[in-house]
Amino acid sequence: MAEPRALRWPIGLLFLASCTGQFGDLPANDDGEATAPLCASLEPGESPLRRMTRVEYDNTIFDLLGDDTRPARGFVPEEESLGFNNQAAALVVSPLLAEQYMTAAEGVAARAAGKLLGEAPACREAAAGAACRGEIAALIASLGKRAFRRPLAEDEIAELAALFDRGLGLGDTPDDASTGLSLVVQAMLQSPHFLYRVELGMPDPVEGDVVPLTSYEMASRLSYLLWGTMPDDALFAAAERGELGSAAEIEAQARRMLGDPRAREAVKNFHRQWLGLSKIDEIAAGGKDPKLYPEYRDELLPLFQTETEAFLDHAIFEEDASVSTLFTASYSMMNRELAELYGVEGGPKGEAFERVELDPSQRAGFLTHAGLLSLYAKPNRSSPVHRGRFVRQSLLCQIPPPPPDVVPEPPMVDPTKTTREQFSQHVSDPGCRSCHTLLDPIGFGFEHYDALGRWRDAENGIPVDASGELTQTDTDGPFDGAVELAHRLAESEQVRACVVKQWFRFGYGRAEQREDACSLAQATQAFEASRYNIRALLVALTQTDAFRYRREIHVSGAAEGAPEGEP
């Protein structure tokens, strides 16, 4: 089956839509190919056009041209949706962002032109000569294939070559090839085929209006899901050979890619957004009350973030951890300064982060890390509301926003009472009761931790009451303290399903919909089969029918000269 030629403009594009499959102990068919639970019919769901995020842009620029200046750090921030900044529906291009794309492309192209000229030596002496023309055409084809993540059509190469010619008369000399190359690179970096993931699929439906992705489209799906950047040489080679069509071929690549450091960065990016780790540095804006927390200083914030990121990285990639371990581990990663804040005796002596065993009666997994506890607290006290909301919304995938006519007002600080006593007004206020009966009983379980995340047995001279209660979950009932809560959440099917749902949203850049019910169920089943292994879930995300297929796109005005059987 011939792969379709990509169109010149991203009309009616898409991405994937679902999750399923398994890892490690994947069931296999008679041919040894990994299989996944099947639905009654293929239902890839919605496949929105996806624009690069700032992180993906910088990663791609580096892998494409070796440019490490990270120009996208100066772009306008993405709009967040569902807690993530890569949701397709929110990734609009404002006039300001378009201008920033242009400025960034000019800078990157200027830095890259000289290096690229080394691949066209004939152009150094006679840029208008036939030898140079041949080298430029080859360079455009090679660079364009990587920039657009698929082979260029002949007319695309011709148009970019004409742009090179136009640049010859704009440089310092009439024969300045570097200016022509700079224009070519600028055009590539501002093309929708670079900035967006353009997916049209194969020309022949396999069921109804469902078509498989092309090998090059699959290479991009894999690379941006697992690495947050463009495909590497091995993926491009597999795409060129047509070896990204079967589930087994895709699984083999996914396993290989998870051994690359870029996979760790992609997983770190997910956790920064899912747990809110990227917002820890925002604590500096309000700080902590210096009278109540004289130990606080802004320099602690990057240590807080590093602790949780290093812990998750170690657990997932060094210990092949399950979800349960992330919630219940009695160790963390700390350096000397952080260990002192925690009150750890005999901890690290230097600035490097090391594994540190903690008191299992006081700490359990990321839920009791100082950074998260500080983030979901107030400058002058803990916050049962914020901590409870974090558990409900991020870990249980529950809780809608408060009614629009309700403006929550925290109680005034009373140094003669505990935070728990002061927040008791929420359940007595009819306007607050509906939400706070869901939030506060969970948040009270964190009262052994102050606004810096340090353990405390008393507050304002009064013994801490950290009893709480879970309701409207699959593990309802009273609990005593965050450690017991963490262990309860670790065994919750609702939490495990929420982890799948959060990865679905992040990995596929959109909210789950009714059409995704089967895909989410398949993913959860695969996750369960792996005993809730995180890396297993990542591989499972690549094994779904939804990952390999999309709805057929009907486009009028097919490109002239396209091979027979292609659009």
N, C-alpha and C positions, 0 to 999 in steps of 0.2 A: 504494500500500500504506500503510495507516494505521500510524502508530507507536504502540506500546503504551503505555498509561499506567503509570507507575512504581508499584510497590506501596508500602504504607505501612511496610514493615519489610524489611530486607535479607535475605530468605530465599533461600538458594541462589544467591549472586551470583558474579561472575567478573571476570576481566580477560583480556587476550589471551595468546597462547601461542607466537608463532613469529616468525621473521624471514625476509624474502626481498625480492625486488624489486631495482630498480636506480635510478641517479641520472644526471642529465645526459644520457647517451646511452642512456636507457631504450629498449628495443625497443618499437615501437608496433604496434597492430593496424590494420585497414583504416580504422577510424574515427578514428585518431590518438590513441587512448587508450593510455597507458602500460601495458605488460603485464609480467609476471614469469614466470620458468620455472614450469610447472605440474606438480603432483604428480598421481598417478593419481586421487586424490580429495581433497576438502577435509579437512584434519586440523588443526583449530585447537589441539589439545592441551588441557591443563588451563587453566582460567581462574579462579584463586582470587580471593576477595574481598580487596580491597586497602584498607587503612587509610592515611590520610595519615601521612607522617613529620613530624617536627618542622619540617624545612625547608619541606615542602609546606604545612603548617598556617600557618606565619607568612607565607609568600608569598601564600596564598589569603586570609588575613585582611586583608593589605594591599591586594590587588587588589579585594576585595569591599567593604571599608569604609574604606580609606585609613588603617588603624591600623598604625603602624610601630613599636609597642612590642615586637614579637617575643616574645609571651608564651610560646611553645613552648620557648624556651631554658631555661625552668625545669622543663620536663617531664622525667620519667624518660627516660634514653637508650634508644633502640631496641636490641634485641638484634641482633647482627650474625650473618649467615649467608652463607657463600660470599664473605665479604669486603665485603658490602654491608649497609646498615641498612634497606633498603626491601623486604626479602623478605617476602611475604605471610604465609608460615607462621610467621614469628617475630614478627609485629606483633600480639601479643595486647594486650588492655586489662586491666590490673591494677586493683584497687580504688583504688590511689593515683593511677593515670593518670586514671581516671574522675573522681576528685575534682579533679584538676588541670584537666581539661576544664571542669568546672563553674565553678571559680574563674576560669579564663581567660575563659569566656563571660560571666560577670557583669561583669568589668572591661571587656571590649571593648564589651559592650552599653551599659554606663553611659556610656562615652565616645562611642558612636555615636548615642545616642538624641537628643541635642540637634540634631545635624546632620540626622538623618532627619526630625525634626519640621518642618524647613524645607520638606520635600516634601509636607507635609500642613498648610498654613497654616490651614485651617478648624478644625483640632483645637486651635489655640492658645487659642481663645476658648470653644468649645463642643464639648468632646471627646465628649460624648454625643449630639451632633446628627447629623442625617442626612447633612449635607455632609461632616462628619468621617468618618463611617462609609464613605462612598464613597471618600474619599481613602485611608483606612487599607487598605481592600480592594485598591485599586490598588497601594499601596506594598508590601503583603505579596506580591502577585502578582509585582511587579517584582523586589523583593529576593529573594524565595524562588526565583525562576527562576534567578538568578545563584548563590545559595547552594547549591541542590540540583543545579545544572547541568542543569535541565530544567524545563518548565512545571509549576506546581502544579495539582493537581486541585481541583475546587470544594470538596470536603469538607475538604481541607487548608487552604485559604484560610479557610473558615468556622471551623475549629478554632483557627487562629492569631488570627483576629479575636475569637473568644470569650476568648482569653487576654489580648488587649489590653483587653477590657472588664473582665476581672478585675483588671487592673493599675490601672484608674482609681480604685478605692477604696483603693489601697495607697500612693498618693503623699502629698505634703504637703498637697494639696487634693483634694477629691472629684472634680475634673475634670482631674487631672494626666495629660496624654497621654504625657509622656516616660516615666513609669513603665510604662505599658502597652506602649510601643514597646520599652522595655528588656526586658520579659518576652518579647516576640515574638522579638527578636534572640537572647536567651539560648536559647530553644527551638530556633531554627534551628541555632545553633552546636553544640548538643548532640545534634542529630538524626543518626542513622546515615546519612541521605541527604547530610549535609554531611561527616561524618568519613570516610565510605567512598565508594568509587566504585561506585555501584549500577548494575549492568548486567544487563538482562534480555533484550535483543535484540528483534528484530521477531517478530511472531507466526507467520510462515509460513516453514518450513524451505526452504532452497534445494537441499539434498542431504542425505538421511538425516535426522539430527537437528541439522544445522548451520543456524544462522540468522544473518542479517546483524545488525550492530549498528544501533541507531537513530542518527539524525543527531546527537542531543544526546550520546549515549554516545560517538560517534566524536569529537565536539568535545573531550570530556574526555580521551579517550585521547591525542589529539594534544597537548593543552595540558600534560598531566602528563608525557608522554614528553619533549617538546622544551623545556618551560619550567619544569616542576616547580610548576605553579600552575593556577588555574582558566582557562577559556577567556576570551578577550577579546571585545569587541563584534563584531568581524568574524567570529569563529568562531560566536558565538551567532546572528548574522544568517544565516550560511550554513546552520546547523542548522535554523533556522526555515523557510528556503526549501527544505530538503531537498536541499542541494547538497554533502553529504558522503558520498555513496553510492558513487560511482565511484572507481577508482584515480586517474584524472586529477584529479578534484576534490580528493582527499586530498593528492595530490602538490603541487598548486598551493598549498594552505594550508601544507604543510610547508616548502616553499621560502620562502614569505613569512615564516614564523615563525623560520626560521634567520637572518633578517636583523635580528631583534629582540634587544636586549641580554639579555633573559631566556634566550635560547638559550645564550649564553656562560656564564651562571651555571649552567645545567643541566649543560653539558659540564664545567664546573669541578667541580661536585659529583661527577660520575662519576669524574674523575681523582683527586679527593681520596680517594675510597674505593678505587678500583682499585689505585692506586700506593701508598696509605698516607700521602698527604700530610697528611691531617688528624691524623695521629699524630705529626707532627714536633714539635709543641709538648710532647709527652710526654717528649721528651729532657730537658727541664728537671728532671724528677723525679730522674733519676740524674746529669744533667750529664755533664761530661767531666772526667777527672782533671786538676786544676789544675796538678800538677807536670809532667805530660806535654803538656798542652794549655792553657797559660796564656792563649792568645788567645781561648779559648771564653768566651762569656757568653750568658745566656739571650736577650738582645736580638737575637742572630743568628737565632734560630729562625723568627720571622715573615718574615725576609728570605729564608731558605732556602725556605720554602713559597711565598712570592711569586714567587721566581725561576722555579720549575718551572711554577707556574700561569700566569705571564705568558708564559713560553716557549710552552707548549702553546696558549694562547689566540691568541698572535700567529701561530704556525705554522698553526693550523687555520682561523682566521677572517680573517687578513690575507693569508696566502700560500696558502690553500686546499691545505694540505699533505696528503701521503700518509703512510701508516704509516712508510714508509722514512725520510722526513724527520724524524719524531719520534725515530727511533733514531740518525740519522747527522749531523744538523745540527751544523756547527762553530761555531755561535753560541749565545748565550743572552741573557737579559734580566737586567741588573744595575744597581744603583746604586753610588755611590762606595764605600760601606763593604764591600759584597759583592765588588766588583772588587778591592779591596785584599786581602781574604782569599784570593782566587784568585791573587793576584800578577799581575793584569793591569796592564800599563803603558799609560798614556794612556787610561784608561777614563773612565767618567762622573765628573763633578765635583760632582754634587748628589745629592739624595735620591731623585729620580725614576728609575724603572727605564727603561733604554735598551737597545737591541740592542747587543751586544758580541761582536766576533769573537774566537774562542778558537783556541788552537793545536790543529789537527786531529790532531796526533799524541798529544795528551793528553786531549782531550774530544770526545765524540760524543753528541749528543742528551741526553735526560733521564736516561739510564742513568749518566752521569758527573756529574750534578748533586750539589753538596755536600750538599744537604738529604737526598736519598735515601741517599747514602753514609754520612752521619752517622746516619740513622735505623737503617739496617741495619748497625750497628757496636756495639761495646761502649764503656763509659765510658773504658776504658784501652787500647783497641786496635781494630783492624779486626776484622771477623768474616766469614771465608769462608763459614761455615755460613749465617748470616742473608742474606748477599748472594746466595749460591747458591740458597737456598730462594726468595728473591724472584723470581729469574729462572725457576726451575722452576714455581712455583705460580702467579704472577701473569701471567707473559709466555708460558709454554708450556702453562699449564693442566694441569700434571702434579703429581706427588708427593703421596702420601697422608700423613697424620700419622704420627709415629713409633709403634711398637708400644706398647701401654699399660704394659708392664712395663719399658720403658726410660726411665730418667731421665737425660737428657744432662748431662754435666758438662764444661764447658770446661776445657782444661788450665790449670795455674797459669802466670801471666805469668813468663817467663824473659827478663831483659834481655840475655842473651847470645845469644839466638836470634831468628830472624824468626818472625812469626806462622805462616808456612807450615810451618816446621820444628816448631813446637810442636803444630800441629794434625795432624801426621802420625800421631798415635796413633789417630785415628778409623778409619783404614783397616786398622790392625793389630788393633783390638778387634773380635772376632766380633759382639758385640752392637750395634756402631755401623756396621759395614762396609756393610750393605745400603743404608742411607739415605745415608751420607756419601760413598759412591762416586758417587752422583748429585749431591750438593750441593757438596762441597769442590772438585772439579776445576773447577767453574764459578766458585765464589767466589774461588779463588786468582787468577783473572784480574783481580780488582780490587785486588790488593795494591800497586799503585802509588798508592793513595789511603789516607790515614790515617783515623783515626776522625772527623776533621772534614771529610773529603772533599778534602783538599789533596793535590796531587801530591807524590810522593816517589820518589827514585831509590834510596834506601837506608833500611834500618830497623835500628836498633841498630848502625850502622856496617857493616852487611852489605848488599851489593847486592840489590835486590828481584828476585825471580823471579816474574813475573806470567804465566807460561805456564799454560794451562788446557786443558780438553778437554770437548767436548760429546759426550754419548752418549744413545742412545735418543731422538734427534730426527731430523728430516729434513735436518739440516745437520751431521751428526756429524764429529768430527775435532779435532785440536789447534788451539789458537789462542794468540796471544801478546798479552795485555792486553785491557782492557775495550773499547778502541776497535775492535779487530778483532772482538771478540765482538759489539759493537753492530751492526757492519756485517753479520755473519753472521745475526744475529737479524732484521735488517731485510729479508733476502731469504728468510726462512723461511716456508713455507706454513703450518707449524704455529703460528707466532706470529700470522700473519694470521687463521687460524681461531680462535685463542684470543681475539683482539680482538673478533671477531664474537660469540663465546660470552660474553665478559664484558659486552658491551653487551646481549646477550639477557637475561642475568641481571639487570642493572641496570634495563633498560628495561621488562621484563615482570614484575619482582618475584618471580622464582621460578627454580628450577633447571631446566636442560634435562632432558628425559625421552626415552624411546624414541620416543614419538609425534612428537618434534620433529626427528627426523633429517632428514626432507625439508626442513623449514623452515630448519634451520641450513645445509643444503647449498645451498638457494636463496639465502640471505643471503650466503654465502661466494662464490657464483657472481656475484652482483650486485656485491659488493665488488671482485672481481677485474676485472669489466667496467669499473669506474670507475678502474682502476689504483690501487686501495686508498686512495681518497680518503675522509677521515674524514667530511666533511659528506655525501658520497654515501651512506655507510653509514647515517647518521641518516635520510636520506630513504628509503632502502631499507627501514628498519625499519617505515615507515608503509605500505609498498606490498604487504605480504604478505596472502595470504588469511587467515592467522591473526590479523593485525591487524584485519581487517574483519569477522571472523565469530567465533562462539562456539557452544558446544553449547547446544541448547535446554533451557530450564528448565521443568519441570513443577511448577506451583504450584497447590495446592488452595485453595479459598476466594477466588475472584476478587472484586475490589472491586465492591461494589454500585454500579450506575450507570455502569459503564465503557461506552464506546461499543461498538457492535456490531462484532465482529471483533477486539476487543482483550481481553486477559486481565483 
